[in-house]
Amino acid sequence: MTNTERPLAISAPEPRTLDLIFSDRARAELNAKYEIVEADPENIAGLGDDVIGKARYIIGQPPLSAETLGRMPQLRSILNVESNLLNNMPYEILFQRGIHVVTTGQVFAEPVAEIGLGFALSLARGIVDADVAFREGNELWGGEGNTSARLLSGSEIGIVGFGDLGKALRRVLSGFRARIRVFDPWMPRSILEENSVEAASLNDVLTQSDFVFVVASVTSENRGFLGADAFASMRKGAAFILLSRADVVDFDALIAAVAAGHIVAASDVYPQEPLPSDHPVRSLKGFIRSAHRAGALDSAFKKMGDMVLEDMDLMDRGLPPMRCKRAERETVSRMRSKPVSVN
């Protein structure tokens, strides 16, 4: 196959790189099947018509104007490997033209769910604090070290949001015989029931749970919707575990609730990343901190490349993408997650 016969793909995956998301085998396949043009995500419009006019795919989610899209008659899909659906392109035009916008974010669901389970177990059994005490020579032996410990097994669990991450979380929790309630206003009750969880109001999830997992995406409707009142309504000593995006929470109110001893918490995400060295959450007792690393495993990144290749192959054959998750006309413009800056 000659170079001119290969479909052209513009590569602009920042902050990802092709080496990060493609294994050596997958990268070789990508280069063999496609003409790859690497580009500055902020200057796709500056590419010549010889590239723009031929591009079948964009790997990444660079900002695109209606004018730039008008110069791309062969474009079939934007394969978003940043994973957040950003409000940086005219989605209505893309939908009108039948151009698929897809995201590989589901690769993070399993690793994030697993670390969420780890947070819950650590909060329930005081694992982190006990380890620190042991290192410092202040350990408490036997029952003396378990005065606030409890079991995840047989507990009541609430989940806020039930997309790919919520479903993965339900799977890793399935062996604990817990009662799981879910609040997700975008999800039909029947889908929740099919996944062996109970549909519930936000109030019921907050007030009737020993552990609350927040895995909801940030939208134009839910920024900061979990605030002081929400935390005050939780059971004393309950665990609040934040795994999706910090913008769904009033973070100052969360810190205050933990500092007051009303709840304990863990988070992988923060309003500002990296956090300032003097941020109060760094020294907050009863709070487990993780530096936005829950999903950042090499195995997850490499799955992105495999998914991209599979869907590009399907679209080359006139079929719809099936491995990546397609953006929906009704919800894509409501997404408000911040782009990641560190892989």
C-alpha positions in Angstrom: 0.0 0.0 0.0 1.5 3.3 -1.0 1.6 6.4 1.3 -1.1 8.2 -0.7 -3.5 5.2 -0.4 -3.5 5.2 3.4 -6.3 7.2 5.2 -4.9 10.3 6.8 -5.2 10.8 10.6 -4.2 14.0 12.4 -2.5 13.3 15.7 -3.1 15.9 18.4 -3.6 13.9 21.6 -2.2 16.4 24.1 -1.5 15.9 27.0 -1.3 12.2 25.9 1.2 11.1 23.3 1.1 8.3 20.8 3.8 6.5 22.6 1.7 6.7 25.8 -1.5 5.3 24.4 -0.2 2.8 21.8 1.9 -0.2 22.5 4.8 -0.9 20.2 2.6 -3.4 18.3 -0.3 -1.1 18.1 1.8 1.9 17.0 3.3 -0.2 14.2 -0.2 -1.2 13.1 -1.3 2.5 13.2 1.6 3.6 11.1 1.2 0.8 8.6 -2.5 1.5 8.0 -2.6 5.3 8.3 -0.7 8.3 7.2 -0.2 10.1 10.6 0.3 13.9 10.6 1.3 15.1 14.1 0.0 18.6 14.8 -0.2 21.4 17.4 -3.7 21.0 19.0 -4.0 24.8 19.1 -3.3 25.3 15.4 -5.2 22.7 13.5 -6.5 25.5 11.3 -2.9 26.3 10.3 -2.5 22.9 8.6 -2.5 23.1 4.8 -5.5 22.0 2.7 -3.5 19.0 1.6 -3.7 17.7 5.1 -7.0 19.2 6.3 -8.9 18.2 3.2 -7.7 14.6 3.4 -8.1 14.0 7.1 -10.4 11.1 7.9 -9.7 11.0 11.7 -8.4 13.2 14.4 -6.8 11.5 17.4 -7.3 13.9 20.3 -9.7 16.7 21.0 -8.2 19.9 19.8 -10.3 23.1 19.6 -12.0 23.2 16.2 -14.0 26.0 14.6 -16.9 25.7 12.2 -14.7 27.2 9.5 -12.0 24.6 10.1 -14.5 21.8 10.0 -15.8 23.2 6.7 -12.4 22.5 5.2 -12.5 18.8 6.3 -14.9 17.1 3.9 -13.6 13.6 4.6 -13.6 13.7 8.4 -15.4 10.7 9.9 -14.5 10.8 13.6 -12.8 12.7 16.4 -11.3 10.1 18.7 -10.9 11.8 22.1 -8.1 10.2 24.1 -8.0 13.1 26.6 -11.3 11.5 27.8 -13.2 14.6 29.0 -15.7 15.8 26.4 -14.6 19.4 26.2 -16.9 22.3 25.0 -14.3 23.3 22.4 -16.0 22.5 19.0 -19.4 23.0 17.3 -20.9 19.7 18.2 -24.2 20.5 16.4 -22.3 20.7 13.1 -20.5 17.4 13.8 -23.8 15.7 14.5 -25.4 17.2 11.4 -22.6 15.8 9.3 -22.6 12.4 11.0 -19.1 12.8 12.3 -18.6 10.6 15.3 -17.1 12.1 18.5 -16.0 9.3 20.7 -14.1 9.0 24.0 -11.8 6.3 25.5 -12.6 7.3 29.1 -14.0 4.0 30.0 -10.5 2.5 30.2 -10.2 4.3 33.5 -13.3 2.8 35.1 -11.9 -0.4 36.4 -8.6 1.0 37.9 -10.5 3.9 39.5 -13.1 1.6 40.9 -10.4 -0.6 42.4 -8.6 2.3 44.1 -12.1 3.5 45.4 -12.5 0.1 47.0 -9.1 0.6 48.6 -10.0 4.0 49.9 -13.2 2.6 51.5 -11.4 -0.3 53.1 -8.7 2.0 54.5 -11.2 4.4 55.9 -13.3 1.6 57.4 -10.3 -0.1 59.1 -7.9 2.8 59.6 -5.2 1.2 57.5 -3.3 4.4 56.6 -3.4 5.9 60.1 -2.4 2.6 61.7 0.6 2.3 59.3 1.7 5.8 60.2 1.4 5.1 63.9 3.4 1.9 63.5 6.2 3.8 61.7 6.2 6.4 64.5 6.2 3.7 67.2 2.8 4.7 68.4 0.8 1.6 67.2 -2.1 0.2 69.1 -2.3 -3.6 69.2 -5.4 -5.8 68.8 -8.8 -4.4 69.7 -7.3 -1.1 71.0 -6.4 -0.3 67.4 -10.0 -1.0 66.2 -12.2 1.3 68.3 -13.6 3.0 65.2 -13.2 0.2 62.8 -16.1 -1.3 60.9 -16.9 -3.7 58.0 -17.6 -2.9 54.4 -19.4 -6.3 54.3 -23.1 -5.9 54.9 -22.9 -2.1 55.0 -25.1 0.4 53.2 -23.4 2.1 50.2 -24.5 5.0 48.1 -23.2 5.9 44.7 -23.7 9.2 43.0 -23.5 8.7 39.3 -23.8 5.5 37.4 -21.9 5.7 34.1 -19.0 3.4 33.3 -17.2 4.2 36.6 -20.4 3.6 38.7 -20.9 0.2 37.0 -17.3 -0.8 37.5 -17.6 0.2 41.2 -20.7 -1.9 41.6 -18.8 -4.9 40.2 -15.9 -4.5 42.6 -18.3 -4.1 45.5 -20.4 -7.1 44.6 -18.8 -9.5 47.0 -19.4 -7.5 50.1 -23.2 -8.2 50.4 -23.9 -4.5 50.7 -27.1 -2.7 50.0 -26.3 -0.3 47.2 -28.4 2.8 46.5 -27.7 4.9 43.4 -28.6 8.5 42.5 -28.3 9.3 38.8 -31.0 11.5 37.3 -29.8 10.6 33.8 -30.2 6.9 34.3 -33.5 5.0 33.9 -34.6 3.0 36.9 -34.6 -0.3 34.9 -30.9 0.0 34.1 -30.1 0.4 37.8 -32.3 -2.6 38.6 -30.5 -4.6 35.9 -27.3 -3.8 37.6 -28.6 -5.0 41.0 -28.7 -1.6 42.7 -31.6 0.5 44.0 -32.6 3.7 42.4 -32.7 6.4 45.2 -32.9 10.1 45.7 -29.8 12.1 46.5 -31.1 12.6 50.0 -31.5 8.9 50.6 -28.1 8.1 49.2 -26.5 10.7 51.6 -28.5 10.0 54.7 -28.7 6.2 54.6 -25.2 5.3 53.6 -22.1 4.2 55.6 -20.0 4.9 52.4 -20.8 7.4 49.7 -18.9 7.1 46.4 -19.1 10.1 44.1 -18.4 9.2 40.4 -20.6 11.8 38.6 -19.3 13.8 35.7 -19.3 17.6 36.0 -22.1 19.2 34.0 -23.6 22.6 33.6 -26.2 21.6 36.2 -24.3 20.0 39.0 -21.2 22.2 39.8 -20.7 22.3 43.6 -24.1 20.6 44.2 -22.6 18.6 47.2 -22.1 21.2 49.8 -22.3 21.9 53.5 -26.0 20.7 53.8 -25.2 17.5 52.0 -22.3 16.7 54.3 -24.3 17.6 57.4 -27.0 15.2 56.3 -24.6 12.2 56.2 -24.4 9.7 59.1 -21.8 10.6 61.6 -18.6 8.8 60.8 -19.7 7.9 57.3 -17.1 7.8 54.6 -17.2 10.2 51.5 -15.1 9.0 48.6 -14.6 11.4 45.6 -13.4 9.7 42.5 -14.7 11.7 39.5 -14.1 15.5 39.5 -13.7 18.0 42.3 -16.1 20.5 40.7 -19.1 18.5 41.8 -18.2 19.3 45.4 -17.9 22.4 47.5 -14.4 21.4 48.6 -14.2 23.9 51.4 -17.4 22.5 52.9 -16.0 18.9 52.5 -12.8 20.0 54.4 -14.9 21.6 57.1 -17.1 18.4 57.6 -14.0 16.2 57.9 -12.2 18.7 60.2 -15.3 18.8 62.5 -15.1 15.0 62.8 -18.5 14.5 61.3 -17.3 12.3 58.3 -14.1 10.9 57.0 -13.2 11.2 53.3 -10.8 10.3 50.5 -10.2 12.0 47.2 -8.2 11.5 44.1 -9.2 14.9 42.6 -9.0 18.5 43.7 -10.2 22.0 42.7 -6.6 22.9 41.8 -4.0 20.4 40.5 -1.3 20.3 41.6 -2.4 21.6 45.0 -0.4 24.4 46.7 2.0 23.1 49.3 0.1 24.9 52.1 -3.4 23.7 51.1 -5.3 22.7 54.3 -6.3 19.3 53.0 -2.6 18.2 53.1 -2.6 18.0 56.9 -6.3 17.1 57.4 -6.8 14.2 59.8 -9.5 11.8 58.6 -8.8 12.4 54.9 -6.9 10.1 52.5 -5.2 11.9 49.7 -4.3 10.6 46.2 -2.7 12.8 43.5 -5.2 12.2 40.6 -3.5 8.8 40.0 -6.4 6.5 40.3 -6.8 5.6 36.7 -3.3 6.6 35.4 -2.0 3.0 34.8 0.1 2.2 31.7 -2.3 -0.8 31.1 -5.2 1.6 30.9 -3.4 4.1 28.6 -2.5 1.2 26.2 -6.1 0.1 26.1 -6.9 3.5 24.6 -4.8 2.8 21.6 -6.3 -0.6 21.0 -9.8 0.9 21.2 -8.9 3.6 18.8 -7.5 1.1 16.3 -10.5 -1.1 16.5 -13.0 1.7 15.9 -11.0 3.2 13.1 -11.0 -0.2 11.4 -14.8 -0.4 11.8 -15.3 3.1 10.3 -12.9 2.3 7.5 -15.4 -0.5 6.6 -18.4 1.8 6.7 -19.5 0.6 10.2 -20.1 2.7 13.3 -17.5 2.8 16.2 -18.3 0.4 18.9 -15.4 0.2 21.3 -15.2 3.9 22.3 -18.1 5.7 23.9 -20.0 8.0 21.5 -20.9 11.6 22.5 -24.6 12.1 22.7 -26.3 15.1 21.1 -28.5 15.8 24.1 -25.7 15.8 26.7 -22.3 16.6 25.2 -22.7 20.4 25.4 -23.5 20.1 29.1 -20.2 18.5 30.1 -18.0 20.8 32.1 -15.0 18.7 33.2 -11.7 20.5 33.2 -9.1 19.1 30.8 -6.3 17.1 32.4 -2.8 18.6 32.4 -0.8 15.6 33.7 -1.2 12.1 32.4 
